[in-house]
Amino acid sequence: MADWTLYEVFVRSKHGLNHKHVGSVHAADAQMALENARELYTRRSEGVSLWVVPAGQITASAGDEKEPFFDPADDKVYRHASFYKLPPEVDQM
């Protein structure tokens, strides 16, 4: 068990459109991580989809680099959803 990999777990709820991070599990492989995550995080049928990702494979931005990392996007208004007119059949946004 000391050699098991740490997996981060993401669950999509029945009424949700996106996956949310709910916690972590240790497992010998990805299949075992899925099974452990199902038992631990969806016991009451809360989810319809699970993702497990080896924690070592996640790359994150550093909190102290927030301004230089995210500031360049402020001058690109065309990237905001409010810039586009959505068709009526797209009601999830």
RARAZI-V355243 format. One record per backbone hydrogen bond with DSSP energy under -0.5 kcal/mol. CO is the residue of the C=O (numbers start at 1). NH is the residue of the N-H. Records with the same first field share a line. If there is no record, write none. Layout:
# RARAZI-V355243
CO: NH ; NH
This chain:
# RARAZI-V355243
1: 4
5: 7 ; 27
6: 55
7: 25
8: 53
9: 22 ; 23
10: 51
11: 13 ; 20
12: 48 ; 49
13: 16
18: 13
20: 11
23: 9
25: 7
27: 5
29: 33
30: 34
31: 35
32: 36
33: 37
34: 38
35: 39
36: 40
37: 41
38: 42
42: 45
46: 14
49: 12
51: 10
53: 8
54: 57
55: 58
62: 65
63: 66
65: 69
66: 70
67: 71
70: 73
71: 74
72: 75
73: 76
75: 77
76: 79
77: 80
80: 83
81: 84
84: 86
87: 90
89: 91
